[in-house]
Amino acid sequence: MGDKGGLMAGWRWRSALAAAALVWTAAAHAAIPVPAVEGPIRSDLAAAGNNRTFFGTDLDLAARGYVEEEFFYSGQANRYDATVAGGIGARPSASPTAAIVDGGHGYKTRMVVRRPADAAHFNGKVIVEWMNATSNYDVEALWFRIHEFVLREGYAWVGITAQSGPITNATLGLKAFSPARYGTLDLTAGGRFTSGDPLSYDVYAQGLKAVRSATVMGPLAPRVQQVVAAGVSQSAGRLSVYLNAIHPRDEKLADAALLYIGGEKVRTDLNLPVLKLLSETEYTAPASANEINVIQPDTERIRVWSMAGTSHSDWASFAVRYALLQRDQPSAPLRDNCALPSRSRIPDRYVISAAIDWLGKWAAGTAVPPSSPTIALQADGTTVQRDERGNALGGIRLAPFAVPVALDSGYNEVPAGSTGLCFLNGTHVPFDSATLAALYPSPADYQQKFRTAAAGNVVQGYVLQADADEMVREAEVSLYGRGVDCGPLCANFAQFPIQPSTGLLRDHVRFLYVRDAEPLLRSIDAASLSVAHGYSAADAREKTAQFSQGARWLQRLQEQLAAYRADGRLTDGQAALLSGYAGTLLDALAALGADPASVQLDGSVVETLYGRDGGGGCSSIGARGVFDPTLWLLAALAGLVLVRRARAG
C-alpha cells in the first residue's frame, strides 16, 4: 500500500494545482444546459395501464425515512464522434476527447430518485447510475447490489435512462410497459438515431446537472456536496467513454466515478477520481467482457480493484429482484440455464460499498483508497491461477472466500448447443461434507477463522465495519463445524426453481432487508437444521421426525409472512413469492415422509442455533446418512473444469 502519508501530501498538493488549472481554463469548458424537468410524476401500483414507475422499488423505503420519485426531463443534445466498444466496453485504450458532430437534437427521458425524506438524514452525496440497457429494459444493477448501504448511510440514488433500447423495445421497453406514462419518451431524435445511442452522453450529462436542482432533490438540494457517476457492466462501458471523451470538454458535473465490472482504460489526466472494480469474471470471460488487457497501474486519481471468487452477474442482486420481475417483467426467467451451477455467493456488494465510501473521501481530498492486488495469472498472462479446490489466487479476498466453504468463481459455460451469457454468471458449488469437516472441525474453529478474515478486510480498507459485522453474524448462524450437512433441500445451491432449498429461501428473505426480519430468519434456520438432521439421521423414524419438524417450521414461516404482509413489512408480491417457495419445500419434504401435523414446534432448535455456538444457515451438499450423488457429481465437475483450465497452457 506504500507511504500513505507521502502520497496523501503529494496528492493534495497536485489536487490544488489541478483545481487552480481548472478555474483558469473554465472558460474553455462548455457549459451543460439544465434540462427541463417535469415531476415528480405520480405513481400508483393500482393505476390502470401500468401508470406507475417501472421497477418502482418494493423495499420499504418509508420505514427507512426515504422516498421514491420519478421525473421526466428533456432538452437539446449534441451528437459526438465518440465510439464505444461492445459488451462491457473493455477497450485497452482510452477514448480521446470527442468532437461535436452536430447538435440541437431534442430528447425526453426519465430519472428515478430515491432519497432521504428529511434533509437532516442526507449525507450530502448523490450516486447517479447510468442504468444498464443490456436486457432491453432498465436494470438498476448498482441499486440492486447496494440498496442497503445507500439507505443505511444516507445517500441519495438516482437512476437515469440514457439509452433508447429500454424505451423502445417492442415487448420489454418502457413504452410497451405503459404507453400512457412513457409514450412521449424519446432518445432517437424522432427516429433519426435508431442505433448506437449517440445522444446518450449529453442525456446523461444533463441528468447529472439536474440532480443538483431543487426540482429533483427537493429540500436536499442545498446540501448536495458530491455527485458520484456510476455504471455497471454495459453502462460502465458507456460511462467510461463519457468520462474519457465528453467530460474533459465540458464543465465538471461529477466529483468522482465508479466503473463496476466494465469500462475502457481510463485517462490519467481526468480531473476527478475514478475507481474501477472488477469481478473474477473479467479475468475469465471472452474478449467482449475480459478486462485483463485493460487493467492499468494505479495513479493519484485511478484505482483498479479486483475481487477473487466473485462473478459478473451476482446472486444477491438477482435474488432481490424476483418479485419485481414477476410484477413488471413477468416473461423474464428466474433461473439460469448454465453448464455449471451458477452465481458466486461471494458478496461483492460489500466491496462496492467500501469503494463508494472511499470515492467520497478521495473527492474531498481527505483520504486515498488502498491499492488492490490483481487476481493471479499463470505465465501465459490469461489463465487464472487456482488452488487445489479450484478457487482463484490473488485479488481482494473477502472473508467468505478467504475462509472457503464452496467453490466460488467467475467462470461458467453455456450448455452444449445453447447460446447466452452464462460466461458472466460464475459458479458456486458447496464443498462436500468430508472437505468441510477437514477444514473446520468445530463451529468455534470456523467462526474464529472467519472473524479474523473479516477484521482483515476492514483493516485493508475493502469492507466497511458495518458490513463486516453483517458477514460475521451470518457466519455465526451457519452449520459449519457442527457435523451435519444440509442435503439438497437445505443447500444454498443453484436457484430456487431448479433446486429448492431452505438456504436459498433464507437468501431471498435476507437480501430484502425486511424490517424486523430476524423472526423470519430464525424460522428458516430452524427448518434448515431440522432438515439437516433428517438427512443425517440413520434411523428411519428419526429422519421422518426431523423432516416433519422442518416442515412445521416452514408452516410457521408462512404464518409469519402473512402477518408481515398484513402490516406492510412485505408487499403482496414478496409475500406470495416467499410463501410459495416455502410451499414448494413443504411438498418436497412431504415426498420424504414429512408430516408437520405430527409434531409440535421444538423451541430448542432455535436455542441451539442462536445460542453461544450459533448455527442455522446451510450450504454444504452431501449429507451424512443420505448422500446426494447428483450434487456431488456437479461439485466434482465444476472443480475439475476450473482446475483443468488453470493448468492449461
C-alpha positions in Angstrom: 0.0 0.0 0.0 3.1 2.3 0.1 3.7 5.5 2.0 0.1 6.8 2.6 1.3 10.0 4.3 3.6 11.0 1.5 1.1 10.0 -1.1 -1.6 12.0 0.6 0.5 15.1 0.9 1.6 14.9 -2.7 -2.0 14.2 -3.9 -3.3 17.3 -2.0 -0.6 19.5 -3.5 -1.3 18.3 -7.0 -5.0 18.5 -6.5 -4.7 22.1 -5.5 -2.7 22.8 -8.7 -5.3 20.9 -10.7 -8.1 22.9 -9.1 -6.3 26.1 -10.0 -5.8 25.0 -13.5 -9.5 24.0 -13.8 -10.5 27.5 -12.7 -8.1 29.1 -15.2 -9.4 27.0 -18.1 -13.1 27.1 -17.1 -14.0 29.4 -19.9 -12.8 26.8 -22.4 -15.1 24.2 -21.0 -18.6 24.0 -22.5 -21.5 24.7 -20.1 -24.0 21.9 -19.9 -27.6 23.2 -20.1 -30.1 22.5 -17.3 -32.8 20.3 -18.8 -36.5 21.0 -18.4 -37.7 18.8 -15.5 -41.2 17.5 -15.1 -42.4 15.9 -11.9 -42.4 14.1 -9.6 -44.8 12.0 -11.8 -47.5 10.4 -9.7 -47.1 6.7 -9.3 -49.8 4.2 -8.2 -49.4 0.5 -8.2 -53.1 0.1 -8.7 -53.3 2.6 -11.6 -54.8 1.3 -14.9 -52.4 0.7 -17.8 -49.4 0.3 -15.5 -49.3 4.1 -15.0 -46.6 3.8 -12.4 -42.8 3.8 -12.0 -41.3 0.9 -13.9 -39.3 -1.2 -11.3 -40.5 1.1 -8.6 -38.9 -0.4 -5.6 -40.7 -2.9 -3.5 -38.4 -2.2 -0.5 -40.0 -0.5 2.5 -38.4 2.9 1.9 -40.8 4.8 4.2 -39.7 2.7 7.2 -36.1 3.9 6.4 -37.1 7.5 6.0 -36.8 7.5 2.2 -39.0 8.5 -0.7 -39.0 7.4 -4.3 -39.9 9.9 -7.1 -39.8 9.7 -10.8 -39.1 12.7 -13.1 -39.1 13.2 -16.8 -36.5 15.6 -18.3 -36.0 17.0 -21.7 -33.7 19.2 -23.7 -31.4 19.5 -26.7 -28.5 17.1 -27.0 -25.3 17.0 -29.0 -24.1 14.1 -31.1 -20.4 13.3 -30.7 -17.9 11.3 -32.7 -17.1 9.1 -29.7 -17.4 5.4 -30.1 -18.0 2.6 -27.6 -16.6 -0.9 -27.5 -19.1 -3.7 -27.4 -20.0 -5.8 -24.4 -18.8 -4.2 -21.2 -16.7 -1.6 -23.1 -13.4 -3.4 -22.3 -11.2 -1.4 -24.6 -7.4 -1.3 -23.9 -7.1 2.3 -24.9 -8.8 5.5 -23.6 -11.1 7.4 -25.9 -9.7 10.8 -26.9 -11.7 14.0 -26.3 -14.6 13.9 -28.7 -15.8 16.5 -31.2 -19.4 17.5 -31.7 -20.8 16.2 -34.9 -24.0 18.2 -34.7 -26.4 19.5 -32.0 -29.9 20.6 -31.3 -31.4 17.1 -31.1 -34.5 17.0 -29.0 -34.9 14.3 -26.4 -37.0 13.3 -23.4 -36.2 10.7 -20.8 -36.7 9.8 -17.2 -34.8 9.5 -13.9 -35.8 7.7 -10.8 -34.8 9.2 -7.4 -34.6 7.5 -4.0 -33.5 9.9 -1.3 -33.9 10.7 2.3 -37.2 12.5 3.0 -35.6 14.6 5.7 -32.5 16.6 4.7 -31.1 16.1 8.2 -30.6 12.4 7.3 -28.8 13.1 4.0 -25.1 12.7 3.9 -24.6 15.1 1.0 -23.7 12.5 -1.6 -25.7 11.5 -4.7 -25.0 8.4 -6.7 -26.1 8.8 -10.3 -26.4 5.4 -12.0 -26.4 5.1 -15.8 -28.9 2.3 -15.9 -27.9 -0.9 -17.7 -29.5 -1.5 -21.1 -28.4 -5.0 -21.9 -31.7 -6.7 -21.2 -33.7 -4.1 -23.3 -35.3 -2.8 -20.1 -33.8 -0.6 -17.4 -31.8 -2.6 -14.9 -30.8 -0.8 -11.7 -27.8 -3.0 -11.5 -26.0 -1.0 -8.9 -29.0 -0.2 -6.7 -29.9 -3.9 -6.6 -26.5 -4.6 -5.1 -26.0 -1.6 -2.7 -29.5 -0.5 -1.7 -28.9 -1.4 2.0 -25.7 0.6 2.0 -27.5 3.6 0.4 -30.3 3.5 3.0 -28.0 2.9 5.9 -25.5 5.7 5.1 -27.9 8.4 4.0 -27.0 8.6 0.3 -29.4 9.7 -2.5 -29.6 7.4 -5.5 -30.6 8.4 -9.0 -31.1 6.1 -11.9 -31.1 7.6 -15.4 -32.5 6.0 -18.6 -29.8 7.2 -21.0 -30.3 4.8 -23.9 -33.1 4.1 -26.3 -33.5 0.3 -26.1 -35.1 0.3 -22.7 -37.7 2.8 -24.0 -38.4 1.4 -27.5 -38.1 -2.4 -27.2 -41.3 -3.7 -28.6 -42.0 -6.2 -25.7 -39.8 -5.1 -22.8 -39.4 -1.4 -23.2 -41.0 1.4 -21.2 -43.4 2.3 -24.0 -44.6 -1.3 -24.1 -44.9 -1.4 -20.3 -47.0 1.8 -20.1 -47.8 3.7 -23.3 -49.8 6.2 -21.3 -47.0 7.0 -18.9 -43.9 6.6 -21.1 -45.2 7.1 -24.6 -43.6 10.6 -25.1 -40.1 9.5 -24.1 -37.6 9.6 -27.0 -33.8 9.3 -27.2 -33.7 8.8 -31.0 -34.4 12.4 -32.1 -37.7 11.4 -33.6 -36.4 8.2 -35.1 -33.3 9.6 -36.7 -30.9 7.7 -34.4 -32.1 4.1 -34.1 -28.8 2.5 -33.2 -25.6 3.5 -31.3 -27.3 5.9 -28.9 -25.2 8.9 -29.9 -27.3 11.2 -27.7 -26.7 9.2 -24.6 -23.6 11.1 -23.4 -25.4 14.5 -23.4 -28.5 13.0 -21.9 -26.6 11.6 -19.0 -24.6 14.8 -18.6 -27.7 16.9 -18.4 -29.1 14.4 -15.9 -26.0 15.0 -13.8 -26.7 18.7 -13.9 -30.3 18.3 -13.0 -29.7 16.2 -9.8 -28.3 19.3 -8.1 -31.5 21.2 -8.6 -34.3 21.7 -6.1 -36.8 20.4 -8.6 -35.2 16.9 -8.4 -33.6 16.9 -4.9 -36.3 19.0 -3.1 -35.1 20.0 0.4 -31.8 18.1 -0.1 -30.6 20.4 -3.0 -28.8 22.9 -0.8 -26.9 20.1 0.9 -25.6 18.3 -2.2 -21.9 18.2 -1.8 -20.8 15.4 -4.1 -22.2 13.6 -7.2 -20.7 10.2 -8.0 -21.2 9.0 -11.5 -21.7 5.2 -11.7 -22.2 2.5 -14.3 -22.3 -1.3 -14.2 -21.1 -3.7 -16.9 -22.5 -2.4 -20.2 -23.3 1.0 -18.7 -19.8 1.2 -17.2 -18.5 0.9 -20.7 -20.7 3.8 -21.8 -19.8 5.8 -18.7 -16.1 5.2 -19.3 -16.4 6.8 -22.8 -18.3 9.7 -21.3 -15.5 10.2 -18.7 -12.7 10.0 -21.3 -14.3 11.7 -24.3 -17.0 14.0 -23.2 -16.4 15.0 -19.6 -13.0 16.7 -20.3 -14.6 19.1 -22.8 -17.5 20.1 -20.5 -17.9 21.6 -17.1 -17.2 19.3 -14.2 -20.5 17.7 -13.3 -19.3 14.6 -11.3 -17.0 14.7 -8.4 -16.0 11.0 -8.7 -16.8 8.0 -10.7 -17.3 4.2 -10.2 -16.8 1.8 -13.1 -18.1 -1.5 -11.9 -17.3 -4.7 -13.9 -16.7 -2.8 -17.1 -15.2 0.1 -18.9 -12.3 1.0 -21.1 -8.9 2.2 -20.0 -9.2 5.5 -18.0 -7.3 8.6 -19.0 -4.7 9.7 -16.5 -5.4 13.4 -16.9 -9.0 13.5 -15.7 -10.0 16.0 -13.0 -11.9 13.5 -10.8 -11.0 10.2 -9.1 -12.1 7.0 -10.8 -12.3 3.6 -9.2 -12.8 0.6 -11.4 -13.9 -2.5 -9.6 -13.6 -5.9 -11.3 -15.0 -9.3 -10.5 -13.2 -12.5 -11.3 -15.3 -12.9 -14.4 -13.5 -10.1 -16.1 -10.4 -12.3 -15.9 -12.1 -15.4 -17.3 -14.7 -14.2 -19.8 -14.4 -13.9 -23.6 -13.0 -10.8 -25.1 -16.2 -8.8 -25.0 -16.2 -9.0 -21.2 -12.5 -9.5 -20.4 -10.5 -6.7 -18.8 -7.1 -8.3 -18.4 -5.6 -6.2 -21.2 -7.4 -3.1 -19.9 -6.1 -3.2 -16.3 -3.8 -0.2 -15.7 -1.5 1.0 -13.0 -2.9 3.0 -10.1 -2.3 6.7 -10.2 -3.2 9.7 -8.0 -6.7 9.6 -9.5 -7.2 6.0 -10.6 -7.7 2.8 -8.7 -8.4 -0.7 -10.1 -9.6 -3.3 -7.6 -10.1 -7.0 -8.4 -12.3 -9.3 -6.3 -11.4 -13.0 -6.3 -14.2 -15.5 -6.3 -16.9 -13.1 -7.4 -19.0 -13.2 -10.6 -20.1 -10.5 -13.0 -23.7 -11.5 -12.6 -24.0 -11.9 -8.9 -26.5 -13.8 -6.8 -27.8 -11.1 -4.3 -28.8 -8.6 -7.0 -30.6 -11.3 -8.9 -32.5 -12.8 -6.0 -33.6 -9.4 -4.6 -35.4 -8.6 -7.9 -37.5 -11.8 -8.3 -40.7 -10.2 -7.1 -40.1 -7.1 -9.2 -39.6 -9.2 -12.3 -42.8 -11.1 -11.6 -44.6 -7.8 -11.3 -43.1 -5.7 -14.1 -41.3 -8.2 -16.4 -43.2 -11.5 -16.0 -41.6 -13.0 -19.1 -38.1 -12.7 -17.6 -36.6 -16.0 -16.5 -36.0 -16.5 -12.7 -33.3 -19.1 -13.3 -30.1 -19.7 -15.2 -29.5 -22.4 -17.7 -25.7 -22.8 -17.5 -23.4 -25.8 -17.7 -22.3 -25.3 -14.1 -24.3 -24.3 -11.0 -24.3 -20.5 -11.4 -23.8 -17.3 -9.5 -20.9 -16.9 -7.0 -22.1 -16.3 -3.4 -19.1 -14.1 -2.5 -20.7 -10.8 -1.5 -19.2 -8.2 -3.9 -21.7 -5.7 -2.7 -19.7 -5.0 0.4 -16.6 -4.1 -1.6 -18.8 -1.8 -3.8 -19.9 0.0 -0.7 -16.4 0.4 0.5 -15.4 1.7 -2.9 -18.1 4.4 -2.9 -17.2 5.4 0.6 -13.5 5.8 -0.5 -14.6 7.8 -3.5 -16.3 10.4 -1.2 -13.2 10.8 0.8 -10.9 10.8 -2.2 -13.0 13.5 -3.9 -13.0 15.6 -0.8 -9.2 15.3 -0.5 -9.3 13.7 2.9 -8.0 10.2 2.1 -7.0 8.0 -0.8 -8.1 4.3 -1.2 -5.7 1.4 -0.9 -4.4 -0.4 -4.0 -5.7 -3.9 -4.7 -3.7 -7.0 -5.7 -4.7 -8.3 -9.1 -6.0 -11.8 -9.4 -3.1 -14.1 -10.0 -2.4 -15.3 -13.6 -0.3 -18.1 -15.0 2.7 -17.4 -17.1 0.6 -17.1 -20.2 -0.9 -13.9 -18.8 -4.5 -15.0 -19.4 -5.2 -18.1 -17.3 -6.2 -17.6 -13.6 -4.1 -19.4 -11.0 -6.2 -21.6 -8.8 -5.8 -23.6 -5.6 -6.4 -27.4 -5.4 -10.1 -26.9 -5.0 -10.5 -24.5 -8.0 -10.7 -21.2 -6.2 -8.6 -18.3 -7.6 -5.5 -17.0 -6.1 -4.7 -13.3 -5.5 -7.1 -10.4 -5.6 -9.3 -9.0 -2.8 -10.3 -12.0 -0.7 -13.5 -11.4 1.2 -13.9 -13.4 4.4 -16.4 -15.9 2.8 -13.7 -16.6 0.2 -10.7 -16.5 2.4 -12.4 -19.0 4.7 -14.0 -21.1 1.9 -17.0 -23.4 2.2 -17.5 -23.7 -1.6 -16.0 -23.4 -5.0 -16.8 -19.8 -5.9 -15.5 -18.4 -9.2 -16.2 -16.0 -12.0 -16.2 -18.8 -14.6 -19.1 -20.6 -16.2 -20.1 -22.1 -19.6 -23.0 -22.2 -21.9 -24.5 -25.7 -22.2 -23.6 -27.6 -25.3 -25.8 -26.5 -28.2 -27.0 -23.3 -26.5 -26.2 -19.7 -26.6 -26.3 -16.9 -24.0 -24.3 -15.1 -21.4 -23.6 -17.9 -18.9 -19.9 -16.9 -19.1 -20.9 -13.9 -17.0 -22.6 -15.9 -14.2 -19.8 -17.5 -12.4 -20.0 -20.7 -10.4 -21.0 -21.7 -6.8 -20.7 -25.3 -5.6 -20.6 -26.0 -1.9 -17.8 -28.3 -0.6 -18.8 -31.9 0.4 -19.0 -32.9 4.0 -15.6 -34.5 4.1 -13.9 -31.4 2.9 -15.8 -29.2 5.3 -15.1 -31.5 8.2 -11.4 -31.4 7.4 -11.3 -27.6 7.1 -13.5 -26.8 10.1 -13.6 -29.4 12.9 -15.8 -27.2 15.1 -18.1 -24.2 14.9 -15.6 -22.3 17.0 -12.8 -23.0 14.6 -14.8 -21.8 11.6 -16.1 -18.7 13.3 -12.7 -17.7 14.6 -11.1 -18.0 11.2 -14.0 -16.1 9.7 -13.8 -13.3 12.3 -10.1 -12.9 11.7 -10.6 -12.7 7.9 -13.4 -10.2 8.2 -11.4 -8.0 10.5 -8.6 -8.1 7.9 -11.0 -7.0 5.2 -11.8 -3.9 7.3 -8.1 -3.1 8.1 -7.2 -3.5 4.4 -9.9 -1.0 3.5 -12.0 -3.2 1.3 -15.0 -3.6 3.6 -16.8 -1.2 6.0 -17.2 -2.2 9.6 -21.0 -2.4 9.4 -20.7 -4.9 6.5 -18.0 -6.9 8.2 -20.3 -7.2 11.2 -23.1 -8.4 9.0 -20.8 -11.1 7.4 -19.7 -12.3 10.9 -23.4 -12.5 12.0 -24.1 -14.7 9.1 -21.1 -16.9 9.9 -22.3 -17.3 13.4 -25.6 -18.7 12.3 -24.2 -21.3 10.0 -23.8 -25.0 10.3 -20.1 -25.2 9.5 -18.3 -27.3 12.0 -21.4 -28.9 13.5 -21.1 -32.3 11.9 -24.3 -32.1 10.0 -25.0 -31.3 6.3 -28.0 -29.9 4.6 -28.7 -32.2 1.8 -30.4 -30.9 -1.4 -33.4 -29.4 0.4 -31.2 -27.3 2.6 -28.1 -26.4 0.4 -27.6 -22.9 -0.9 -27.1 -24.1 -4.4 -28.2 -23.0 -7.9 -31.5 -21.1 -7.9 -34.9 -21.9 -6.4 -36.8 -23.1 -9.3 -34.0 -25.5 -10.2 -33.1 -26.7 -6.7 -35.5 -25.6 -3.9 -33.8 -25.3 -0.5 -34.1 -23.5 2.8 -30.7 -22.0 2.1 -31.9 -20.2 -1.0 -35.2 -19.2 0.8 -33.1 -17.6 3.5 -31.2 -15.5 1.0 -34.4 -14.3 -0.7 -35.6 -13.1 2.7 -32.2 -11.7 3.8 -31.5 -9.6 0.7 -34.7 -7.7 1.1 -33.5 -6.3 4.5 -37.1 -6.6 5.8 -37.9 -4.6 8.9 -37.5 -6.9 11.9 -36.6 -9.8 9.7 -35.0 -11.9 12.5 -38.1 -13.9 13.3 -38.4 -15.0 9.7 -34.7 -15.9 9.5 -34.9 -17.9 12.8 -37.8 -20.0 11.4 -35.9 -20.7 8.2 -32.7 -21.5 10.2 -34.7 -23.9 12.4 -36.1 -25.6 9.4 -32.6 -25.8 7.9 -31.1 -27.5 11.0 -34.1 -29.9 11.2 -33.8 -30.8 7.6 -30.0 -31.3 8.0 -30.7 -33.6 11.0 -33.2 -35.5 8.9 -30.6 -36.1 6.1 -28.0 -37.1 8.7 -30.1 -39.5 10.8 -29.5 -43.2 10.4 -32.9 -44.2 11.9 -35.9 -44.0 9.6 -38.2 -42.8 12.4 -35.8 -40.1 13.3 -35.5 -39.0 9.7 -39.2 -38.6 9.4 -39.4 -36.8 12.7 -36.7 -34.3 11.7 -38.2 -33.7 8.3 -41.6 -33.2 9.9 -40.0 -30.7 12.3 -38.5 -28.8 9.3 -41.9 -28.7 7.6 -43.6 -27.4 10.8 -41.1 -24.5 10.9 -41.8 -23.8 7.3 -45.5 -23.6 8.1 -44.6 -21.2 10.9 -42.7 -19.1 8.3 -45.8 -19.0 6.1 -47.9 -17.7 9.0 -45.2 -15.0 9.7 -45.1 -14.0 6.1 -48.8 -13.5 6.1 -48.5 -11.3 9.2 -45.7 -9.3 7.7 -47.8 -8.7 4.5 -50.8 -7.6 6.6 -48.8 -5.0 8.5 -46.9 -3.7 5.4 -43.5 -5.1 6.1 -43.8 -7.2 2.9 -45.6 -6.4 -0.3 -48.2 -8.8 -1.7 -45.7 -9.9 -4.3 -42.9 -10.5 -1.9 -45.1 -12.4 0.5 -46.6 -14.5 -2.3 -43.1 -15.4 -3.7 -41.6 -16.3 -0.4 -44.7 -18.3 0.8 -44.8 -20.1 -2.5 -41.2 -21.1 -2.2 -41.9 -22.4 1.4 -44.8 -24.3 -0.1 -42.6 -25.9 -2.7 -40.3 -27.1 0.1 -43.2 -28.4 2.1 -44.2 -30.5 -0.9 -40.7 -31.8 -1.3 -40.4 -32.7 2.4 -43.8 -34.4 2.2 -42.4 -36.6 -0.5 -39.7 -37.7 2.0 -42.4 -38.6 4.6 -42.7 -35.4 6.5 -46.0 -34.8 8.4 -45.9 -31.4 10.1 -49.2 -32.1 11.9 -47.5 -34.9 13.8 -45.1 -32.7 15.7 -45.0 -29.5 17.7 -42.5 -26.7 17.1 -39.3 -27.6 19.0 -38.1 -24.3 20.5 -34.8 -25.9 21.5 -33.8 -25.9 17.8 -33.8 -22.1 17.8 -31.9 -22.1 21.1 -29.3 -24.3 19.6 -29.0 -22.1 16.5 -28.9 -18.8 18.3 -27.0 -19.9 21.4 -23.3 -19.4 22.1 -22.2 -21.5 19.2 -24.7 -20.1 16.7 -26.0 -22.2 13.8 -28.6 -22.0 11.1 -27.8 -21.3 7.5 -26.9 -24.3 5.5 -24.8 -24.6 2.4 -22.9 -27.8 2.0 -24.0 -30.5 -0.4 -23.7 -34.1 0.6 -25.3 -35.5 3.7 -24.4 -37.8 6.5 -26.7 -40.8 6.2 -28.3 -39.7 2.9 -25.7 -38.6 0.3 -27.0 -36.9 -2.9 -24.8 -38.2 -5.8 -26.2 -35.7 -8.3 -25.0 -32.7 -6.2 -21.7 -34.4 -5.5 -21.1 -35.0 -9.2 -21.9 -31.4 -10.1 -19.4 -30.2 -7.4 -16.7 -32.6 -8.8 -17.4 -31.5 -12.4 -17.2 -27.8 -11.6 -13.9 -28.2 -9.7 -12.4 -30.4 -12.4 -13.3 -27.9 -15.1 -11.7 -25.0 -13.3 -8.6 -26.9 -12.2 -8.1 -28.1 -15.8 -8.5 -24.6 -17.1 -6.0 -23.4 -14.5 -3.5 -26.0 -15.7 -4.0 -25.4 -19.3 -1.3 -23.5 -21.1 
